[in-house]
Amino acid sequence: MKEITQKSTEQLQTVLATLKKDYEAGQNQKDMEAANKVYKVMIDQIERELKSRKLDYSKIEIVEIDGIDHKDYPDYCDAYISAATVGGVEATDEQLDEMNNNPEFRYNSVIESIH
């Protein structure tokens, strides 16, 4: 399980898709029964890990916003969240990307940091 938690979300999604494809293809073959059980366990573990990585926005604390240019008021389209914590743990690059790819959350965070 430790190896699974160290992979990026994108890597896990790729492995998950491959495992599901192999699992579904081999499910009807009796000689694949043991392998299918292993695949199913791995699929379940990866799905649980990916689900646990979903951001709980209520646990996010913005630490730093960069790119604020007041000449760009009120849009602040170049501003972005550069550091944050999620549940007291430093946010990963993937989590920061997810925050910044949520336009409403990013904008509200920028405005809150200004005031």
Chimera marker file (.cmm) of the C-alpha trace (Angstrom):
<marker_set name="trace">
<marker id="1" x="0.000" y="0.000" z="0.000" r="1" g="1" b="0" radius="0.5"/>
<marker id="2" x="2.906" y="2.367" z="0.702" r="1" g="1" b="0" radius="0.5"/>
<marker id="3" x="3.972" y="2.105" z="-2.950" r="1" g="1" b="0" radius="0.5"/>
<marker id="4" x="0.460" y="3.069" z="-4.045" r="1" g="1" b="0" radius="0.5"/>
<marker id="5" x="0.362" y="6.210" z="-1.882" r="1" g="1" b="0" radius="0.5"/>
<marker id="6" x="3.674" y="7.400" z="-3.325" r="1" g="1" b="0" radius="0.5"/>
<marker id="7" x="2.425" y="7.440" z="-6.918" r="1" g="1" b="0" radius="0.5"/>
<marker id="8" x="0.913" y="10.566" z="-8.452" r="1" g="1" b="0" radius="0.5"/>
<marker id="9" x="-2.814" y="10.723" z="-9.089" r="1" g="1" b="0" radius="0.5"/>
<marker id="10" x="-2.199" y="10.548" z="-12.851" r="1" g="1" b="0" radius="0.5"/>
<marker id="11" x="-0.011" y="7.444" z="-12.451" r="1" g="1" b="0" radius="0.5"/>
<marker id="12" x="-2.651" y="5.795" z="-10.274" r="1" g="1" b="0" radius="0.5"/>
<marker id="13" x="-5.405" y="6.573" z="-12.773" r="1" g="1" b="0" radius="0.5"/>
<marker id="14" x="-3.321" y="5.016" z="-15.579" r="1" g="1" b="0" radius="0.5"/>
<marker id="15" x="-2.548" y="1.894" z="-13.533" r="1" g="1" b="0" radius="0.5"/>
<marker id="16" x="-6.200" y="1.645" z="-12.485" r="1" g="1" b="0" radius="0.5"/>
<marker id="17" x="-7.410" y="1.779" z="-16.101" r="1" g="1" b="0" radius="0.5"/>
<marker id="18" x="-4.912" y="-0.925" z="-17.122" r="1" g="1" b="0" radius="0.5"/>
<marker id="19" x="-5.827" y="-3.158" z="-14.173" r="1" g="1" b="0" radius="0.5"/>
<marker id="20" x="-9.551" y="-2.805" z="-14.854" r="1" g="1" b="0" radius="0.5"/>
<marker id="21" x="-9.042" y="-3.647" z="-18.531" r="1" g="1" b="0" radius="0.5"/>
<marker id="22" x="-6.923" y="-6.708" z="-17.693" r="1" g="1" b="0" radius="0.5"/>
<marker id="23" x="-9.329" y="-7.752" z="-14.940" r="1" g="1" b="0" radius="0.5"/>
<marker id="24" x="-12.371" y="-7.565" z="-17.217" r="1" g="1" b="0" radius="0.5"/>
<marker id="25" x="-10.570" y="-9.387" z="-20.049" r="1" g="1" b="0" radius="0.5"/>
<marker id="26" x="-9.363" y="-12.223" z="-17.829" r="1" g="1" b="0" radius="0.5"/>
<marker id="27" x="-12.435" y="-12.606" z="-15.675" r="1" g="1" b="0" radius="0.5"/>
<marker id="28" x="-13.915" y="-15.384" z="-17.836" r="1" g="1" b="0" radius="0.5"/>
<marker id="29" x="-10.761" y="-17.509" z="-17.924" r="1" g="1" b="0" radius="0.5"/>
<marker id="30" x="-10.477" y="-20.092" z="-15.133" r="1" g="1" b="0" radius="0.5"/>
<marker id="31" x="-6.661" y="-20.071" z="-15.189" r="1" g="1" b="0" radius="0.5"/>
<marker id="32" x="-6.786" y="-16.363" z="-14.433" r="1" g="1" b="0" radius="0.5"/>
<marker id="33" x="-8.820" y="-16.775" z="-11.239" r="1" g="1" b="0" radius="0.5"/>
<marker id="34" x="-5.934" y="-16.119" z="-8.823" r="1" g="1" b="0" radius="0.5"/>
<marker id="35" x="-4.661" y="-13.197" z="-10.894" r="1" g="1" b="0" radius="0.5"/>
<marker id="36" x="-8.156" y="-11.734" z="-10.986" r="1" g="1" b="0" radius="0.5"/>
<marker id="37" x="-8.345" y="-11.796" z="-7.179" r="1" g="1" b="0" radius="0.5"/>
<marker id="38" x="-5.051" y="-9.912" z="-6.966" r="1" g="1" b="0" radius="0.5"/>
<marker id="39" x="-6.207" y="-7.444" z="-9.621" r="1" g="1" b="0" radius="0.5"/>
<marker id="40" x="-9.446" y="-6.849" z="-7.725" r="1" g="1" b="0" radius="0.5"/>
<marker id="41" x="-7.562" y="-6.132" z="-4.478" r="1" g="1" b="0" radius="0.5"/>
<marker id="42" x="-5.226" y="-3.730" z="-6.292" r="1" g="1" b="0" radius="0.5"/>
<marker id="43" x="-8.137" y="-2.009" z="-8.049" r="1" g="1" b="0" radius="0.5"/>
<marker id="44" x="-9.919" y="-1.538" z="-4.717" r="1" g="1" b="0" radius="0.5"/>
<marker id="45" x="-6.774" y="-0.162" z="-3.049" r="1" g="1" b="0" radius="0.5"/>
<marker id="46" x="-6.105" y="2.311" z="-5.858" r="1" g="1" b="0" radius="0.5"/>
<marker id="47" x="-9.730" y="3.450" z="-5.947" r="1" g="1" b="0" radius="0.5"/>
<marker id="48" x="-9.657" y="4.037" z="-2.167" r="1" g="1" b="0" radius="0.5"/>
<marker id="49" x="-6.394" y="5.981" z="-2.473" r="1" g="1" b="0" radius="0.5"/>
<marker id="50" x="-7.735" y="8.159" z="-5.301" r="1" g="1" b="0" radius="0.5"/>
<marker id="51" x="-10.946" y="8.811" z="-3.385" r="1" g="1" b="0" radius="0.5"/>
<marker id="52" x="-8.942" y="9.856" z="-0.313" r="1" g="1" b="0" radius="0.5"/>
<marker id="53" x="-7.074" y="12.402" z="-2.428" r="1" g="1" b="0" radius="0.5"/>
<marker id="54" x="-10.202" y="14.399" z="-3.210" r="1" g="1" b="0" radius="0.5"/>
<marker id="55" x="-9.834" y="17.839" z="-1.715" r="1" g="1" b="0" radius="0.5"/>
<marker id="56" x="-11.946" y="18.728" z="1.266" r="1" g="1" b="0" radius="0.5"/>
<marker id="57" x="-12.176" y="22.466" z="0.658" r="1" g="1" b="0" radius="0.5"/>
<marker id="58" x="-13.382" y="23.035" z="4.231" r="1" g="1" b="0" radius="0.5"/>
<marker id="59" x="-9.937" y="21.912" z="5.486" r="1" g="1" b="0" radius="0.5"/>
<marker id="60" x="-7.892" y="24.204" z="3.239" r="1" g="1" b="0" radius="0.5"/>
<marker id="61" x="-5.995" y="27.124" z="4.702" r="1" g="1" b="0" radius="0.5"/>
<marker id="62" x="-4.415" y="29.424" z="2.161" r="1" g="1" b="0" radius="0.5"/>
<marker id="63" x="-0.863" y="30.302" z="3.164" r="1" g="1" b="0" radius="0.5"/>
<marker id="64" x="0.315" y="32.341" z="0.197" r="1" g="1" b="0" radius="0.5"/>
<marker id="65" x="-1.073" y="33.913" z="-2.980" r="1" g="1" b="0" radius="0.5"/>
<marker id="66" x="1.258" y="35.134" z="-5.722" r="1" g="1" b="0" radius="0.5"/>
<marker id="67" x="0.723" y="37.088" z="-8.920" r="1" g="1" b="0" radius="0.5"/>
<marker id="68" x="-1.561" y="39.762" z="-7.479" r="1" g="1" b="0" radius="0.5"/>
<marker id="69" x="-1.477" y="42.835" z="-9.712" r="1" g="1" b="0" radius="0.5"/>
<marker id="70" x="-3.835" y="45.564" z="-8.535" r="1" g="1" b="0" radius="0.5"/>
<marker id="71" x="-3.873" y="47.017" z="-12.046" r="1" g="1" b="0" radius="0.5"/>
<marker id="72" x="-5.797" y="43.854" z="-12.940" r="1" g="1" b="0" radius="0.5"/>
<marker id="73" x="-8.578" y="44.667" z="-10.448" r="1" g="1" b="0" radius="0.5"/>
<marker id="74" x="-11.243" y="43.235" z="-10.190" r="1" g="1" b="0" radius="0.5"/>
<marker id="75" x="-10.280" y="40.135" z="-12.204" r="1" g="1" b="0" radius="0.5"/>
<marker id="76" x="-6.871" y="39.272" z="-10.730" r="1" g="1" b="0" radius="0.5"/>
<marker id="77" x="-6.564" y="36.682" z="-13.500" r="1" g="1" b="0" radius="0.5"/>
<marker id="78" x="-2.802" y="36.228" z="-12.952" r="1" g="1" b="0" radius="0.5"/>
<marker id="79" x="-3.097" y="35.621" z="-9.205" r="1" g="1" b="0" radius="0.5"/>
<marker id="80" x="-2.747" y="32.057" z="-7.983" r="1" g="1" b="0" radius="0.5"/>
<marker id="81" x="-2.511" y="30.044" z="-4.788" r="1" g="1" b="0" radius="0.5"/>
<marker id="82" x="1.180" y="29.237" z="-4.306" r="1" g="1" b="0" radius="0.5"/>
<marker id="83" x="1.044" y="27.645" z="-0.849" r="1" g="1" b="0" radius="0.5"/>
<marker id="84" x="-1.693" y="26.140" z="1.298" r="1" g="1" b="0" radius="0.5"/>
<marker id="85" x="-2.345" y="23.464" z="3.864" r="1" g="1" b="0" radius="0.5"/>
<marker id="86" x="-5.018" y="20.798" z="3.773" r="1" g="1" b="0" radius="0.5"/>
<marker id="87" x="-5.965" y="19.586" z="7.217" r="1" g="1" b="0" radius="0.5"/>
<marker id="88" x="-2.740" y="21.070" z="8.584" r="1" g="1" b="0" radius="0.5"/>
<marker id="89" x="-0.547" y="19.283" z="6.016" r="1" g="1" b="0" radius="0.5"/>
<marker id="90" x="1.300" y="21.185" z="3.287" r="1" g="1" b="0" radius="0.5"/>
<marker id="91" x="-0.612" y="20.898" z="0.013" r="1" g="1" b="0" radius="0.5"/>
<marker id="92" x="0.998" y="18.923" z="-2.797" r="1" g="1" b="0" radius="0.5"/>
<marker id="93" x="1.555" y="20.420" z="-6.240" r="1" g="1" b="0" radius="0.5"/>
<marker id="94" x="-1.419" y="18.384" z="-7.486" r="1" g="1" b="0" radius="0.5"/>
<marker id="95" x="-3.644" y="19.794" z="-4.743" r="1" g="1" b="0" radius="0.5"/>
<marker id="96" x="-2.479" y="23.344" z="-5.502" r="1" g="1" b="0" radius="0.5"/>
<marker id="97" x="-3.237" y="22.723" z="-9.180" r="1" g="1" b="0" radius="0.5"/>
<marker id="98" x="-6.719" y="21.518" z="-8.270" r="1" g="1" b="0" radius="0.5"/>
<marker id="99" x="-7.311" y="24.625" z="-6.128" r="1" g="1" b="0" radius="0.5"/>
<marker id="100" x="-6.079" y="26.929" z="-8.880" r="1" g="1" b="0" radius="0.5"/>
<marker id="101" x="-8.140" y="25.109" z="-11.504" r="1" g="1" b="0" radius="0.5"/>
<marker id="102" x="-11.265" y="25.875" z="-9.491" r="1" g="1" b="0" radius="0.5"/>
<marker id="103" x="-11.871" y="29.482" z="-10.652" r="1" g="1" b="0" radius="0.5"/>
<marker id="104" x="-14.406" y="30.355" z="-7.961" r="1" g="1" b="0" radius="0.5"/>
<marker id="105" x="-12.261" y="29.019" z="-5.125" r="1" g="1" b="0" radius="0.5"/>
<marker id="106" x="-9.103" y="30.657" z="-6.504" r="1" g="1" b="0" radius="0.5"/>
<marker id="107" x="-10.801" y="34.028" z="-6.984" r="1" g="1" b="0" radius="0.5"/>
<marker id="108" x="-12.423" y="33.990" z="-3.531" r="1" g="1" b="0" radius="0.5"/>
<marker id="109" x="-9.079" y="33.076" z="-1.977" r="1" g="1" b="0" radius="0.5"/>
<marker id="110" x="-7.384" y="35.967" z="-3.769" r="1" g="1" b="0" radius="0.5"/>
<marker id="111" x="-10.044" y="38.446" z="-2.646" r="1" g="1" b="0" radius="0.5"/>
<marker id="112" x="-9.908" y="37.187" z="0.960" r="1" g="1" b="0" radius="0.5"/>
<marker id="113" x="-6.116" y="37.568" z="0.999" r="1" g="1" b="0" radius="0.5"/>
<marker id="114" x="-6.391" y="41.196" z="-0.139" r="1" g="1" b="0" radius="0.5"/>
<marker id="115" x="-8.880" y="42.141" z="2.550" r="1" g="1" b="0" radius="0.5"/>
<link id1="1" id2="2" r="1" g="1" b="0" radius="0.2"/>
<link id1="2" id2="3" r="1" g="1" b="0" radius="0.2"/>
<link id1="3" id2="4" r="1" g="1" b="0" radius="0.2"/>
<link id1="4" id2="5" r="1" g="1" b="0" radius="0.2"/>
<link id1="5" id2="6" r="1" g="1" b="0" radius="0.2"/>
<link id1="6" id2="7" r="1" g="1" b="0" radius="0.2"/>
<link id1="7" id2="8" r="1" g="1" b="0" radius="0.2"/>
<link id1="8" id2="9" r="1" g="1" b="0" radius="0.2"/>
<link id1="9" id2="10" r="1" g="1" b="0" radius="0.2"/>
<link id1="10" id2="11" r="1" g="1" b="0" radius="0.2"/>
<link id1="11" id2="12" r="1" g="1" b="0" radius="0.2"/>
<link id1="12" id2="13" r="1" g="1" b="0" radius="0.2"/>
<link id1="13" id2="14" r="1" g="1" b="0" radius="0.2"/>
<link id1="14" id2="15" r="1" g="1" b="0" radius="0.2"/>
<link id1="15" id2="16" r="1" g="1" b="0" radius="0.2"/>
<link id1="16" id2="17" r="1" g="1" b="0" radius="0.2"/>
<link id1="17" id2="18" r="1" g="1" b="0" radius="0.2"/>
<link id1="18" id2="19" r="1" g="1" b="0" radius="0.2"/>
<link id1="19" id2="20" r="1" g="1" b="0" radius="0.2"/>
<link id1="20" id2="21" r="1" g="1" b="0" radius="0.2"/>
<link id1="21" id2="22" r="1" g="1" b="0" radius="0.2"/>
<link id1="22" id2="23" r="1" g="1" b="0" radius="0.2"/>
<link id1="23" id2="24" r="1" g="1" b="0" radius="0.2"/>
<link id1="24" id2="25" r="1" g="1" b="0" radius="0.2"/>
<link id1="25" id2="26" r="1" g="1" b="0" radius="0.2"/>
<link id1="26" id2="27" r="1" g="1" b="0" radius="0.2"/>
<link id1="27" id2="28" r="1" g="1" b="0" radius="0.2"/>
<link id1="28" id2="29" r="1" g="1" b="0" radius="0.2"/>
<link id1="29" id2="30" r="1" g="1" b="0" radius="0.2"/>
<link id1="30" id2="31" r="1" g="1" b="0" radius="0.2"/>
<link id1="31" id2="32" r="1" g="1" b="0" radius="0.2"/>
<link id1="32" id2="33" r="1" g="1" b="0" radius="0.2"/>
<link id1="33" id2="34" r="1" g="1" b="0" radius="0.2"/>
<link id1="34" id2="35" r="1" g="1" b="0" radius="0.2"/>
<link id1="35" id2="36" r="1" g="1" b="0" radius="0.2"/>
<link id1="36" id2="37" r="1" g="1" b="0" radius="0.2"/>
<link id1="37" id2="38" r="1" g="1" b="0" radius="0.2"/>
<link id1="38" id2="39" r="1" g="1" b="0" radius="0.2"/>
<link id1="39" id2="40" r="1" g="1" b="0" radius="0.2"/>
<link id1="40" id2="41" r="1" g="1" b="0" radius="0.2"/>
<link id1="41" id2="42" r="1" g="1" b="0" radius="0.2"/>
<link id1="42" id2="43" r="1" g="1" b="0" radius="0.2"/>
<link id1="43" id2="44" r="1" g="1" b="0" radius="0.2"/>
<link id1="44" id2="45" r="1" g="1" b="0" radius="0.2"/>
<link id1="45" id2="46" r="1" g="1" b="0" radius="0.2"/>
<link id1="46" id2="47" r="1" g="1" b="0" radius="0.2"/>
<link id1="47" id2="48" r="1" g="1" b="0" radius="0.2"/>
<link id1="48" id2="49" r="1" g="1" b="0" radius="0.2"/>
<link id1="49" id2="50" r="1" g="1" b="0" radius="0.2"/>
<link id1="50" id2="51" r="1" g="1" b="0" radius="0.2"/>
<link id1="51" id2="52" r="1" g="1" b="0" radius="0.2"/>
<link id1="52" id2="53" r="1" g="1" b="0" radius="0.2"/>
<link id1="53" id2="54" r="1" g="1" b="0" radius="0.2"/>
<link id1="54" id2="55" r="1" g="1" b="0" radius="0.2"/>
<link id1="55" id2="56" r="1" g="1" b="0" radius="0.2"/>
<link id1="56" id2="57" r="1" g="1" b="0" radius="0.2"/>
<link id1="57" id2="58" r="1" g="1" b="0" radius="0.2"/>
<link id1="58" id2="59" r="1" g="1" b="0" radius="0.2"/>
<link id1="59" id2="60" r="1" g="1" b="0" radius="0.2"/>
<link id1="60" id2="61" r="1" g="1" b="0" radius="0.2"/>
<link id1="61" id2="62" r="1" g="1" b="0" radius="0.2"/>
<link id1="62" id2="63" r="1" g="1" b="0" radius="0.2"/>
<link id1="63" id2="64" r="1" g="1" b="0" radius="0.2"/>
<link id1="64" id2="65" r="1" g="1" b="0" radius="0.2"/>
<link id1="65" id2="66" r="1" g="1" b="0" radius="0.2"/>
<link id1="66" id2="67" r="1" g="1" b="0" radius="0.2"/>
<link id1="67" id2="68" r="1" g="1" b="0" radius="0.2"/>
<link id1="68" id2="69" r="1" g="1" b="0" radius="0.2"/>
<link id1="69" id2="70" r="1" g="1" b="0" radius="0.2"/>
<link id1="70" id2="71" r="1" g="1" b="0" radius="0.2"/>
<link id1="71" id2="72" r="1" g="1" b="0" radius="0.2"/>
<link id1="72" id2="73" r="1" g="1" b="0" radius="0.2"/>
<link id1="73" id2="74" r="1" g="1" b="0" radius="0.2"/>
<link id1="74" id2="75" r="1" g="1" b="0" radius="0.2"/>
<link id1="75" id2="76" r="1" g="1" b="0" radius="0.2"/>
<link id1="76" id2="77" r="1" g="1" b="0" radius="0.2"/>
<link id1="77" id2="78" r="1" g="1" b="0" radius="0.2"/>
<link id1="78" id2="79" r="1" g="1" b="0" radius="0.2"/>
<link id1="79" id2="80" r="1" g="1" b="0" radius="0.2"/>
<link id1="80" id2="81" r="1" g="1" b="0" radius="0.2"/>
<link id1="81" id2="82" r="1" g="1" b="0" radius="0.2"/>
<link id1="82" id2="83" r="1" g="1" b="0" radius="0.2"/>
<link id1="83" id2="84" r="1" g="1" b="0" radius="0.2"/>
<link id1="84" id2="85" r="1" g="1" b="0" radius="0.2"/>
<link id1="85" id2="86" r="1" g="1" b="0" radius="0.2"/>
<link id1="86" id2="87" r="1" g="1" b="0" radius="0.2"/>
<link id1="87" id2="88" r="1" g="1" b="0" radius="0.2"/>
<link id1="88" id2="89" r="1" g="1" b="0" radius="0.2"/>
<link id1="89" id2="90" r="1" g="1" b="0" radius="0.2"/>
<link id1="90" id2="91" r="1" g="1" b="0" radius="0.2"/>
<link id1="91" id2="92" r="1" g="1" b="0" radius="0.2"/>
<link id1="92" id2="93" r="1" g="1" b="0" radius="0.2"/>
<link id1="93" id2="94" r="1" g="1" b="0" radius="0.2"/>
<link id1="94" id2="95" r="1" g="1" b="0" radius="0.2"/>
<link id1="95" id2="96" r="1" g="1" b="0" radius="0.2"/>
<link id1="96" id2="97" r="1" g="1" b="0" radius="0.2"/>
<link id1="97" id2="98" r="1" g="1" b="0" radius="0.2"/>
<link id1="98" id2="99" r="1" g="1" b="0" radius="0.2"/>
<link id1="99" id2="100" r="1" g="1" b="0" radius="0.2"/>
<link id1="100" id2="101" r="1" g="1" b="0" radius="0.2"/>
<link id1="101" id2="102" r="1" g="1" b="0" radius="0.2"/>
<link id1="102" id2="103" r="1" g="1" b="0" radius="0.2"/>
<link id1="103" id2="104" r="1" g="1" b="0" radius="0.2"/>
<link id1="104" id2="105" r="1" g="1" b="0" radius="0.2"/>
<link id1="105" id2="106" r="1" g="1" b="0" radius="0.2"/>
<link id1="106" id2="107" r="1" g="1" b="0" radius="0.2"/>
<link id1="107" id2="108" r="1" g="1" b="0" radius="0.2"/>
<link id1="108" id2="109" r="1" g="1" b="0" radius="0.2"/>
<link id1="109" id2="110" r="1" g="1" b="0" radius="0.2"/>
<link id1="110" id2="111" r="1" g="1" b="0" radius="0.2"/>
<link id1="111" id2="112" r="1" g="1" b="0" radius="0.2"/>
<link id1="112" id2="113" r="1" g="1" b="0" radius="0.2"/>
<link id1="113" id2="114" r="1" g="1" b="0" radius="0.2"/>
<link id1="114" id2="115" r="1" g="1" b="0" radius="0.2"/>
</marker_set>
